[in-house]
Amino acid sequence: MATWIGESEVIPVAMPPPERKAVLHLKLVLWAAALHSFAVGLGLILHPAPVLAFFGYAPLTEPFFPTQGGVFHVLMAVGYGMGAVHPHRFRCLVIFAVIVKTAATVFLLTYWSLVSPLLIVLLSAVGDGVLAAALWLTYRRWRRSVRLGG
């Protein structure tokens, strides 16, 4: 509790706990990661031909692997959502989200630079990189506030 010293008295000023704001920011970033992964997953499952063509992909003859990747993304979205609902209880999922988004960024940048320089791959790398950085920063801030007793 902080104090404010007026002209003739000391008045206690309640400071909001830092954990609330830190938790809110972490939850928002986790929900953003969940929404992003769900949208990517849905796109991979549905794989509409005009959208694929727009981004430079050839038509699919066998959609099993893109569909499987889509299901994987939807399941990851569930994990990110679980972390967002209760970051303290599911701290391991928050850490896992940081690892997954970082690994996705490295993979996508490597694929873009060495295999296929499609714009959508680069944009996906940038999106995952932004989410990885935001997750890492908000997680660190949240952990710091928990350690300080926020």
KOLVO-575008 format. One record per residue: residue in one letter; x negated, y negated, z of N, C-alpha, C in turn. Coordinates in steps of 0.2 Angstrom, whole numbers, plus 5000, padded with zeros to 4 digits. Layout:
<nodes>
<node r="a" n_X="X" n_Y="Y" n_Z="Z" ca_X="X" ca_Y="Y" ca_Z="Z" c_X="X" c_Y="Y" c_Z="Z"/>
...
</nodes>
This chain:
<nodes>
<node r="m" n_X="4996" n_Y="5006" n_Z="5000" ca_X="5000" ca_Y="5000" ca_Z="5000" c_X="4996" c_Y="4994" c_Z="5000"/>
<node r="a" n_X="4997" n_Y="4990" n_Z="4995" ca_X="4993" ca_Y="4983" ca_Z="4995" c_X="4996" c_Y="4978" c_Z="4999"/>
<node r="t" n_X="4993" n_Y="4972" n_Z="5000" ca_X="4996" ca_Y="4967" ca_Z="5004" c_X="4995" c_Y="4961" c_Z="5000"/>
<node r="w" n_X="5000" n_Y="4956" n_Z="5001" ca_X="4999" ca_Y="4949" ca_Z="4998" c_X="4999" c_Y="4945" c_Z="5004"/>
<node r="i" n_X="4995" n_Y="4940" n_Z="5004" ca_X="4994" ca_Y="4936" ca_Z="5010" c_X="4997" c_Y="4929" c_Z="5008"/>
<node r="g" n_X="5002" n_Y="4927" n_Z="5011" ca_X="5006" ca_Y="4921" ca_Z="5009" c_X="5003" c_Y="4915" c_Z="5014"/>
<node r="e" n_X="5006" n_Y="4910" n_Z="5014" ca_X="5003" ca_Y="4904" ca_Z="5018" c_X="5004" c_Y="4906" c_Z="5026"/>
<node r="s" n_X="5009" n_Y="4909" n_Z="5028" ca_X="5009" ca_Y="4911" ca_Z="5035" c_X="5010" c_Y="4918" c_Z="5037"/>
<node r="e" n_X="5011" n_Y="4922" n_Z="5032" ca_X="5012" ca_Y="4929" ca_Z="5034" c_X="5009" c_Y="4934" c_Z="5029"/>
<node r="v" n_X="5008" n_Y="4940" n_Z="5031" ca_X="5006" ca_Y="4946" ca_Z="5027" c_X="5012" c_Y="4950" c_Z="5025"/>
<node r="i" n_X="5013" n_Y="4951" n_Z="5018" ca_X="5019" ca_Y="4955" ca_Z="5016" c_X="5016" c_Y="4961" c_Z="5012"/>
<node r="p" n_X="5018" n_Y="4967" n_Z="5014" ca_X="5016" ca_Y="4973" ca_Z="5011" c_X="5020" c_Y="4973" c_Z="5004"/>
<node r="v" n_X="5016" n_Y="4975" n_Z="4999" ca_X="5018" ca_Y="4975" ca_Z="4992" c_X="5017" c_Y="4983" c_Z="4990"/>
<node r="a" n_X="5023" n_Y="4986" n_Z="4988" ca_X="5023" ca_Y="4993" ca_Z="4986" c_X="5020" c_Y="4993" c_Z="4979"/>
<node r="m" n_X="5015" n_Y="4997" n_Z="4978" ca_X="5012" ca_Y="4998" ca_Z="4971" c_X="5015" c_Y="5005" c_Z="4969"/>
<node r="p" n_X="5017" n_Y="5005" n_Z="4962" ca_X="5019" ca_Y="5011" ca_Z="4959" c_X="5014" c_Y="5016" c_Z="4959"/>
<node r="p" n_X="5015" n_Y="5022" n_Z="4960" ca_X="5010" ca_Y="5027" ca_Z="4960" c_X="5007" c_Y="5028" c_Z="4953"/>
<node r="p" n_X="5001" n_Y="5028" n_Z="4952" ca_X="4998" ca_Y="5029" ca_Z="4945" c_X="5000" c_Y="5035" c_Z="4941"/>
<node r="e" n_X="5002" n_Y="5040" n_Z="4945" ca_X="5003" ca_Y="5047" ca_Z="4942" c_X="5009" c_Y="5046" c_Z="4938"/>
<node r="r" n_X="5014" n_Y="5043" n_Z="4940" ca_X="5021" ca_Y="5042" ca_Z="4936" c_X="5019" c_Y="5040" c_Z="4929"/>
<node r="k" n_X="5016" n_Y="5034" n_Z="4928" ca_X="5014" ca_Y="5032" ca_Z="4921" c_X="5010" c_Y="5037" c_Z="4918"/>
<node r="a" n_X="5005" n_Y="5039" n_Z="4921" ca_X="5000" ca_Y="5044" ca_Z="4918" c_X="5004" c_Y="5050" c_Z="4915"/>
<node r="v" n_X="5009" n_Y="5053" n_Z="4920" ca_X="5013" ca_Y="5059" ca_Z="4918" c_X="5017" c_Y="5057" c_Z="4912"/>
<node r="l" n_X="5020" n_Y="5051" n_Z="4912" ca_X="5025" ca_Y="5049" ca_Z="4907" c_X="5021" c_Y="5049" c_Z="4900"/>
<node r="h" n_X="5015" n_Y="5046" n_Z="4900" ca_X="5011" ca_Y="5046" ca_Z="4894" c_X="5009" c_Y="5053" c_Z="4891"/>
<node r="l" n_X="5007" n_Y="5057" n_Z="4896" ca_X="5005" ca_Y="5064" ca_Z="4894" c_X="5011" c_Y="5067" c_Z="4891"/>
<node r="k" n_X="5017" n_Y="5067" n_Z="4894" ca_X="5023" ca_Y="5070" ca_Z="4892" c_X="5025" c_Y="5067" c_Z="4885"/>
<node r="l" n_X="5024" n_Y="5061" n_Z="4884" ca_X="5026" ca_Y="5058" ca_Z="4877" c_X="5021" c_Y="5061" c_Z="4872"/>
<node r="v" n_X="5015" n_Y="5061" n_Z="4873" ca_X="5010" ca_Y="5064" ca_Z="4868" c_X="5012" c_Y="5071" c_Z="4867"/>
<node r="l" n_X="5013" n_Y="5075" n_Z="4872" ca_X="5015" ca_Y="5082" ca_Z="4871" c_X="5021" c_Y="5083" c_Z="4867"/>
<node r="w" n_X="5026" n_Y="5079" n_Z="4868" ca_X="5032" ca_Y="5079" ca_Z="4864" c_X="5031" c_Y="5077" c_Z="4857"/>
<node r="a" n_X="5026" n_Y="5072" n_Z="4856" ca_X="5024" ca_Y="5071" ca_Z="4849" c_X="5021" c_Y="5076" c_Z="4846"/>
<node r="a" n_X="5017" n_Y="5080" n_Z="4849" ca_X="5013" ca_Y="5086" ca_Z="4846" c_X="5018" c_Y="5091" c_Z="4845"/>
<node r="a" n_X="5023" n_Y="5092" n_Z="4849" ca_X="5028" ca_Y="5097" ca_Z="4848" c_X="5032" c_Y="5096" c_Z="4842"/>
<node r="l" n_X="5035" n_Y="5089" n_Z="4842" ca_X="5039" ca_Y="5087" ca_Z="4836" c_X="5035" c_Y="5088" c_Z="4829"/>
<node r="h" n_X="5028" n_Y="5086" n_Z="4829" ca_X="5024" ca_Y="5087" ca_Z="4823" c_X="5023" c_Y="5094" c_Z="4821"/>
<node r="s" n_X="5022" n_Y="5098" n_Z="4826" ca_X="5021" ca_Y="5106" ca_Z="4825" c_X="5027" c_Y="5109" c_Z="4822"/>
<node r="f" n_X="5033" n_Y="5107" n_Z="4825" ca_X="5039" ca_Y="5109" ca_Z="4823" c_X="5041" c_Y="5107" c_Z="4816"/>
<node r="a" n_X="5040" n_Y="5101" n_Z="4814" ca_X="5041" ca_Y="5099" ca_Z="4808" c_X="5036" c_Y="5102" c_Z="4802"/>
<node r="v" n_X="5030" n_Y="5103" n_Z="4804" ca_X="5026" ca_Y="5107" ca_Z="4800" c_X="5028" c_Y="5114" c_Z="4799"/>
<node r="g" n_X="5030" n_Y="5117" n_Z="4804" ca_X="5032" ca_Y="5124" ca_Z="4804" c_X="5038" c_Y="5124" c_Z="4800"/>
<node r="l" n_X="5043" n_Y="5120" n_Z="4801" ca_X="5049" ca_Y="5120" ca_Z="4797" c_X="5047" c_Y="5119" c_Z="4789"/>
<node r="g" n_X="5043" n_Y="5115" n_Z="4788" ca_X="5041" ca_Y="5114" ca_Z="4781" c_X="5038" c_Y="5120" c_Z="4778"/>
<node r="l" n_X="5033" n_Y="5123" n_Z="4782" ca_X="5030" ca_Y="5129" ca_Z="4780" c_X="5035" c_Y="5135" c_Z="4779"/>
<node r="i" n_X="5040" n_Y="5136" n_Z="4783" ca_X="5045" ca_Y="5141" ca_Z="4782" c_X="5050" c_Y="5140" c_Z="4776"/>
<node r="l" n_X="5052" n_Y="5133" n_Z="4775" ca_X="5056" ca_Y="5132" ca_Z="4770" c_X="5052" c_Y="5131" c_Z="4763"/>
<node r="h" n_X="5046" n_Y="5129" n_Z="4763" ca_X="5042" ca_Y="5127" ca_Z="4758" c_X="5045" c_Y="5126" c_Z="4751"/>
<node r="p" n_X="5049" n_Y="5120" n_Z="4751" ca_X="5052" ca_Y="5117" ca_Z="4745" c_X="5047" c_Y="5116" c_Z="4740"/>
<node r="a" n_X="5049" n_Y="5119" n_Z="4734" ca_X="5044" ca_Y="5118" ca_Z="4728" c_X="5043" c_Y="5111" c_Z="4726"/>
<node r="p" n_X="5048" n_Y="5107" n_Z="4726" ca_X="5046" ca_Y="5100" ca_Z="4724" c_X="5042" c_Y="5096" c_Z="4729"/>
<node r="v" n_X="5042" n_Y="5098" n_Z="4735" ca_X="5038" ca_Y="5095" ca_Z="4740" c_X="5031" c_Y="5098" c_Z="4739"/>
<node r="l" n_X="5030" n_Y="5104" n_Z="4738" ca_X="5024" ca_Y="5107" ca_Z="4737" c_X="5020" c_Y="5104" c_Z="4731"/>
<node r="a" n_X="5024" n_Y="5104" n_Z="4726" ca_X="5021" ca_Y="5101" ca_Z="4719" c_X="5019" c_Y="5094" c_Z="4720"/>
<node r="f" n_X="5023" n_Y="5090" n_Z="4724" ca_X="5021" ca_Y="5083" ca_Z="4725" c_X="5014" c_Y="5082" c_Z="4729"/>
<node r="f" n_X="5013" n_Y="5087" n_Z="4733" ca_X="5007" ca_Y="5087" ca_Z="4737" c_X="5001" c_Y="5091" c_Z="4734"/>
<node r="g" n_X="5002" n_Y="5093" n_Z="4728" ca_X="4997" ca_Y="5096" ca_Z="4724" c_X="4996" c_Y="5104" c_Z="4724"/>
<node r="y" n_X="5001" n_Y="5107" n_Z="4727" ca_X="5001" ca_Y="5114" ca_Z="4728" c_X="5004" c_Y="5118" c_Z="4722"/>
<node r="a" n_X="5002" n_Y="5123" n_Z="4720" ca_X="5005" ca_Y="5127" ca_Z="4715" c_X="5011" c_Y="5131" c_Z="4718"/>
<node r="p" n_X="5016" n_Y="5133" n_Z="4713" ca_X="5022" ca_Y="5136" ca_Z="4716" c_X="5019" c_Y="5143" c_Z="4719"/>
<node r="l" n_X="5023" n_Y="5144" n_Z="4724" ca_X="5022" ca_Y="5151" ca_Z="4728" c_X="5025" c_Y="5157" c_Z="4725"/>
<node r="t" n_X="5021" n_Y="5162" n_Z="4724" ca_X="5024" ca_Y="5168" ca_Z="4722" c_X="5026" c_Y="5173" c_Z="4727"/>
<node r="e" n_X="5022" n_Y="5173" n_Z="4733" ca_X="5023" ca_Y="5177" ca_Z="4739" c_X="5023" c_Y="5172" c_Z="4745"/>
<node r="p" n_X="5029" n_Y="5171" n_Z="4748" ca_X="5029" ca_Y="5166" ca_Z="4753" c_X="5028" c_Y="5169" c_Z="4760"/>
<node r="f" n_X="5025" n_Y="5175" n_Z="4761" ca_X="5025" ca_Y="5178" ca_Z="4767" c_X="5020" c_Y="5174" c_Z="4772"/>
<node r="f" n_X="5014" n_Y="5172" n_Z="4769" ca_X="5009" ca_Y="5169" ca_Z="4774" c_X="5011" c_Y="5162" c_Z="4775"/>
<node r="p" n_X="5013" n_Y="5158" n_Z="4771" ca_X="5016" ca_Y="5151" ca_Z="4773" c_X="5022" c_Y="5152" c_Z="4778"/>
<node r="t" n_X="5026" n_Y="5156" n_Z="4777" ca_X="5031" ca_Y="5157" ca_Z="4782" c_X="5029" c_Y="5159" c_Z="4789"/>
<node r="q" n_X="5024" n_Y="5164" n_Z="4789" ca_X="5021" ca_Y="5166" ca_Z="4795" c_X="5018" c_Y="5160" c_Z="4798"/>
<node r="g" n_X="5014" n_Y="5156" n_Z="4795" ca_X="5011" ca_Y="5150" ca_Z="4797" c_X="5016" c_Y="5145" c_Z="4800"/>
<node r="g" n_X="5022" n_Y="5145" n_Z="4797" ca_X="5027" ca_Y="5141" ca_Z="4799" c_X="5030" c_Y="5143" c_Z="4806"/>
<node r="v" n_X="5031" n_Y="5150" n_Z="4807" ca_X="5033" ca_Y="5153" ca_Z="4813" c_X="5028" c_Y="5151" c_Z="4818"/>
<node r="f" n_X="5022" n_Y="5152" n_Z="4817" ca_X="5017" ca_Y="5151" ca_Z="4822" c_X="5017" c_Y="5143" c_Z="4824"/>
<node r="h" n_X="5018" n_Y="5139" n_Z="4819" ca_X="5019" ca_Y="5132" ca_Z="4821" c_X="5025" c_Y="5130" c_Z="4826"/>
<node r="v" n_X="5030" n_Y="5133" n_Z="4824" ca_X="5036" ca_Y="5133" ca_Z="4829" c_X="5035" c_Y="5135" c_Z="4836"/>
<node r="l" n_X="5032" n_Y="5141" n_Z="4836" ca_X="5030" ca_Y="5144" ca_Z="4843" c_X="5025" c_Y="5139" c_Z="4846"/>
<node r="m" n_X="5020" n_Y="5136" n_Z="4843" ca_X="5016" ca_Y="5131" ca_Z="4846" c_X="5020" c_Y="5125" c_Z="4849"/>
<node r="a" n_X="5025" n_Y="5123" n_Z="4845" ca_X="5029" ca_Y="5118" ca_Z="4847" c_X="5033" c_Y="5119" c_Z="4854"/>
<node r="v" n_X="5035" n_Y="5126" n_Z="4854" ca_X="5038" ca_Y="5128" ca_Z="4861" c_X="5033" c_Y="5127" c_Z="4866"/>
<node r="g" n_X="5027" n_Y="5129" n_Z="4865" ca_X="5021" ca_Y="5129" ca_Z="4870" c_X="5020" c_Y="5121" c_Z="4872"/>
<node r="y" n_X="5019" n_Y="5117" n_Z="4867" ca_X="5018" ca_Y="5110" ca_Z="4869" c_X="5024" c_Y="5107" c_Z="4873"/>
<node r="g" n_X="5030" n_Y="5109" n_Z="4871" ca_X="5036" ca_Y="5107" ca_Z="4874" c_X="5036" c_Y="5109" c_Z="4882"/>
<node r="m" n_X="5034" n_Y="5115" n_Z="4883" ca_X="5034" ca_Y="5118" ca_Z="4890" c_X="5029" c_Y="5114" c_Z="4894"/>
<node r="g" n_X="5023" n_Y="5112" n_Z="4891" ca_X="5018" ca_Y="5108" ca_Z="4894" c_X="5021" c_Y="5101" c_Z="4896"/>
<node r="a" n_X="5025" n_Y="5098" n_Z="4891" ca_X="5028" ca_Y="5092" ca_Z="4892" c_X="5033" c_Y="5092" c_Z="4897"/>
<node r="v" n_X="5037" n_Y="5097" n_Z="4898" ca_X="5042" ca_Y="5097" ca_Z="4903" c_X="5039" c_Y="5097" c_Z="4910"/>
<node r="h" n_X="5034" n_Y="5101" n_Z="4911" ca_X="5031" ca_Y="5101" ca_Z="4918" c_X="5023" c_Y="5102" c_Z="4917"/>
<node r="p" n_X="5019" n_Y="5097" n_Z="4916" ca_X="5012" ca_Y="5097" ca_Z="4915" c_X="5008" c_Y="5100" c_Z="4920"/>
<node r="h" n_X="5011" n_Y="5099" n_Z="4926" ca_X="5007" ca_Y="5102" ca_Z="4932" c_X="5008" c_Y="5109" c_Z="4932"/>
<node r="r" n_X="5014" n_Y="5112" n_Z="4931" ca_X="5015" ca_Y="5119" ca_Z="4932" c_X="5012" c_Y="5123" c_Z="4926"/>
<node r="f" n_X="5012" n_Y="5119" n_Z="4920" ca_X="5009" ca_Y="5122" ca_Z="4914" c_X="5003" c_Y="5119" c_Z="4911"/>
<node r="r" n_X="4998" n_Y="5117" n_Z="4916" ca_X="4992" ca_Y="5113" ca_Z="4914" c_X="4988" c_Y="5117" c_Z="4909"/>
<node r="c" n_X="4988" n_Y="5124" n_Z="4910" ca_X="4984" ca_Y="5128" ca_Z="4905" c_X="4987" c_Y="5127" c_Z="4898"/>
<node r="l" n_X="4993" n_Y="5126" n_Z="4897" ca_X="4996" ca_Y="5124" ca_Z="4890" c_X="4994" c_Y="5117" c_Z="4888"/>
<node r="v" n_X="4993" n_Y="5113" n_Z="4892" ca_X="4991" ca_Y="5106" ca_Z="4890" c_X="4984" c_Y="5106" c_Z="4888"/>
<node r="i" n_X="4980" n_Y="5110" n_Z="4892" ca_X="4973" ca_Y="5111" ca_Z="4889" c_X="4972" c_Y="5115" c_Z="4883"/>
<node r="f" n_X="4977" n_Y="5120" n_Z="4882" ca_X="4977" ca_Y="5124" ca_Z="4876" c_X="4979" c_Y="5119" c_Z="4870"/>
<node r="a" n_X="4984" n_Y="5114" n_Z="4871" ca_X="4986" ca_Y="5110" ca_Z="4866" c_X="4980" c_Y="5106" c_Z="4864"/>
<node r="v" n_X="4976" n_Y="5103" n_Z="4868" ca_X="4970" ca_Y="5100" ca_Z="4866" c_X="4965" c_Y="5104" c_Z="4862"/>
<node r="i" n_X="4964" n_Y="5110" n_Z="4864" ca_X="4960" ca_Y="5115" ca_Z="4861" c_X="4962" c_Y="5116" c_Z="4854"/>
<node r="v" n_X="4969" n_Y="5118" n_Z="4853" ca_X="4972" ca_Y="5119" ca_Z="4847" c_X="4972" c_Y="5113" c_Z="4842"/>
<node r="k" n_X="4973" n_Y="5107" n_Z="4844" ca_X="4973" ca_Y="5102" ca_Z="4840" c_X="4966" c_Y="5100" c_Z="4838"/>
<node r="t" n_X="4961" n_Y="5101" n_Z="4842" ca_X="4954" ca_Y="5100" ca_Z="4840" c_X="4952" c_Y="5105" c_Z="4835"/>
<node r="a" n_X="4954" n_Y="5111" n_Z="4836" ca_X="4952" ca_Y="5116" ca_Z="4832" c_X="4955" c_Y="5115" c_Z="4825"/>
<node r="a" n_X="4961" n_Y="5113" n_Z="4825" ca_X="4965" ca_Y="5112" ca_Z="4819" c_X="4962" c_Y="5106" c_Z="4815"/>
<node r="t" n_X="4959" n_Y="5101" n_Z="4818" ca_X="4956" ca_Y="5096" ca_Z="4815" c_X="4950" c_Y="5098" c_Z="4812"/>
<node r="v" n_X="4946" n_Y="5102" n_Z="4815" ca_X="4939" ca_Y="5104" ca_Z="4813" c_X="4941" c_Y="5109" c_Z="4806"/>
<node r="f" n_X="4945" n_Y="5113" n_Z="4807" ca_X="4947" ca_Y="5118" ca_Z="4802" c_X="4949" c_Y="5114" c_Z="4795"/>
<node r="l" n_X="4954" n_Y="5109" n_Z="4796" ca_X="4957" ca_Y="5105" ca_Z="4791" c_X="4951" c_Y="5101" c_Z="4787"/>
<node r="l" n_X="4947" n_Y="5098" n_Z="4791" ca_X="4942" ca_Y="5094" ca_Z="4788" c_X="4937" c_Y="5098" c_Z="4784"/>
<node r="t" n_X="4935" n_Y="5104" n_Z="4787" ca_X="4931" ca_Y="5109" ca_Z="4784" c_X="4934" c_Y="5111" c_Z="4777"/>
<node r="y" n_X="4940" n_Y="5113" n_Z="4778" ca_X="4944" ca_Y="5116" ca_Z="4772" c_X="4944" c_Y="5110" c_Z="4766"/>
<node r="w" n_X="4946" n_Y="5104" n_Z="4769" ca_X="4946" ca_Y="5099" ca_Z="4764" c_X="4940" c_Y="5097" c_Z="4760"/>
<node r="s" n_X="4934" n_Y="5097" n_Z="4764" ca_X="4928" ca_Y="5095" ca_Z="4762" c_X="4924" c_Y="5101" c_Z="4758"/>
<node r="l" n_X="4926" n_Y="5107" n_Z="4759" ca_X="4922" ca_Y="5113" ca_Z="4756" c_X="4926" c_Y="5117" c_Z="4751"/>
<node r="v" n_X="4933" n_Y="5117" n_Z="4752" ca_X="4937" ca_Y="5121" ca_Z="4748" c_X="4942" c_Y="5118" c_Z="4743"/>
<node r="s" n_X="4946" n_Y="5113" n_Z="4746" ca_X="4951" ca_Y="5110" ca_Z="4742" c_X="4952" c_Y="5103" c_Z="4744"/>
<node r="p" n_X="4950" n_Y="5098" n_Z="4741" ca_X="4951" ca_Y="5091" ca_Z="4743" c_X="4958" c_Y="5088" c_Z="4742"/>
<node r="l" n_X="4963" n_Y="5092" n_Z="4744" ca_X="4970" ca_Y="5089" ca_Z="4743" c_X="4971" c_Y="5084" c_Z="4748"/>
<node r="l" n_X="4975" n_Y="5079" n_Z="4746" ca_X="4977" ca_Y="5073" ca_Z="4751" c_X="4980" c_Y="5076" c_Z="4757"/>
<node r="i" n_X="4985" n_Y="5080" n_Z="4756" ca_X="4989" ca_Y="5082" ca_Z="4762" c_X="4985" c_Y="5086" c_Z="4767"/>
<node r="v" n_X="4980" n_Y="5089" n_Z="4765" ca_X="4975" ca_Y="5093" ca_Z="4770" c_X="4971" c_Y="5087" c_Z="4774"/>
<node r="l" n_X="4969" n_Y="5082" n_Z="4770" ca_X="4966" ca_Y="5077" ca_Z="4774" c_X="4971" c_Y="5073" c_Z="4779"/>
<node r="l" n_X="4977" n_Y="5072" n_Z="4776" ca_X="4982" ca_Y="5069" ca_Z="4781" c_X="4983" c_Y="5073" c_Z="4787"/>
<node r="s" n_X="4984" n_Y="5079" n_Z="4786" ca_X="4985" ca_Y="5084" ca_Z="4791" c_X="4979" c_Y="5084" c_Z="4796"/>
<node r="a" n_X="4973" n_Y="5083" n_Z="4794" ca_X="4967" ca_Y="5083" ca_Z="4798" c_X="4968" c_Y="5077" c_Z="4802"/>
<node r="v" n_X="4969" n_Y="5071" n_Z="4799" ca_X="4970" ca_Y="5065" ca_Z="4803" c_X="4975" c_Y="5065" c_Z="4808"/>
<node r="g" n_X="4981" n_Y="5068" n_Z="4806" ca_X="4986" ca_Y="5068" ca_Z="4811" c_X="4985" c_Y="5073" c_Z="4817"/>
<node r="d" n_X="4982" n_Y="5078" n_Z="4815" ca_X="4980" ca_Y="5083" ca_Z="4821" c_X="4974" c_Y="5080" c_Z="4825"/>
<node r="g" n_X="4970" n_Y="5076" n_Z="4822" ca_X="4964" ca_Y="5073" ca_Z="4826" c_X="4967" c_Y="5067" c_Z="4830"/>
<node r="v" n_X="4972" n_Y="5063" n_Z="4828" ca_X="4975" ca_Y="5058" ca_Z="4832" c_X="4978" c_Y="5061" c_Z="4838"/>
<node r="l" n_X="4982" n_Y="5067" n_Z="4837" ca_X="4985" ca_Y="5070" ca_Z="4842" c_X="4980" c_Y="5073" c_Z="4847"/>
<node r="a" n_X="4975" n_Y="5076" n_Z="4845" ca_X="4970" ca_Y="5079" ca_Z="4849" c_X="4967" c_Y="5074" c_Z="4853"/>
<node r="a" n_X="4965" n_Y="5068" n_Z="4850" ca_X="4962" ca_Y="5063" ca_Z="4854" c_X="4967" c_Y="5060" c_Z="4860"/>
<node r="a" n_X="4973" n_Y="5059" n_Z="4857" ca_X="4978" ca_Y="5056" ca_Z="4862" c_X="4980" c_Y="5061" c_Z="4868"/>
<node r="l" n_X="4980" n_Y="5068" n_Z="4866" ca_X="4981" ca_Y="5073" ca_Z="4871" c_X="4975" c_Y="5073" c_Z="4876"/>
<node r="w" n_X="4969" n_Y="5073" n_Z="4874" ca_X="4963" ca_Y="5073" ca_Z="4878" c_X="4963" c_Y="5067" c_Z="4882"/>
<node r="l" n_X="4964" n_Y="5061" n_Z="4880" ca_X="4964" ca_Y="5054" ca_Z="4884" c_X="4969" c_Y="5054" c_Z="4889"/>
<node r="t" n_X="4975" n_Y="5056" n_Z="4887" ca_X="4981" ca_Y="5056" ca_Z="4892" c_X="4980" c_Y="5061" c_Z="4897"/>
<node r="y" n_X="4977" n_Y="5067" n_Z="4895" ca_X="4976" ca_Y="5072" ca_Z="4900" c_X="4971" c_Y="5070" c_Z="4905"/>
<node r="r" n_X="4966" n_Y="5067" n_Z="4903" ca_X="4960" ca_Y="5065" ca_Z="4907" c_X="4963" c_Y="5060" c_Z="4912"/>
<node r="r" n_X="4967" n_Y="5055" n_Z="4909" ca_X="4970" ca_Y="5050" ca_Z="4914" c_X="4975" c_Y="5053" c_Z="4919"/>
<node r="w" n_X="4979" n_Y="5058" n_Z="4917" ca_X="4983" ca_Y="5061" ca_Z="4921" c_X="4979" c_Y="5065" c_Z="4927"/>
<node r="r" n_X="4974" n_Y="5068" n_Z="4925" ca_X="4970" ca_Y="5072" ca_Z="4930" c_X="4967" c_Y="5067" c_Z="4935"/>
<node r="r" n_X="4964" n_Y="5062" n_Z="4932" ca_X="4961" ca_Y="5057" ca_Z="4937" c_X="4966" c_Y="5054" c_Z="4942"/>
<node r="s" n_X="4972" n_Y="5053" n_Z="4940" ca_X="4977" ca_Y="5050" ca_Z="4944" c_X="4979" c_Y="5056" c_Z="4949"/>
<node r="v" n_X="4979" n_Y="5062" n_Z="4947" ca_X="4981" ca_Y="5067" ca_Z="4952" c_X="4976" c_Y="5068" c_Z="4957"/>
<node r="r" n_X="4969" n_Y="5068" n_Z="4955" ca_X="4964" ca_Y="5068" ca_Z="4959" c_X="4963" c_Y="5062" c_Z="4964"/>
<node r="l" n_X="4965" n_Y="5056" n_Z="4962" ca_X="4965" ca_Y="5051" ca_Z="4967" c_X="4971" c_Y="5050" c_Z="4971"/>
<node r="g" n_X="4976" n_Y="5055" n_Z="4970" ca_X="4982" ca_Y="5055" ca_Z="4975" c_X="4987" c_Y="5051" c_Z="4972"/>
<node r="g" n_X="4987" n_Y="5049" n_Z="4966" ca_X="4992" ca_Y="5045" ca_Z="4963" c_X="4999" c_Y="5048" c_Z="4964"/>
</nodes>
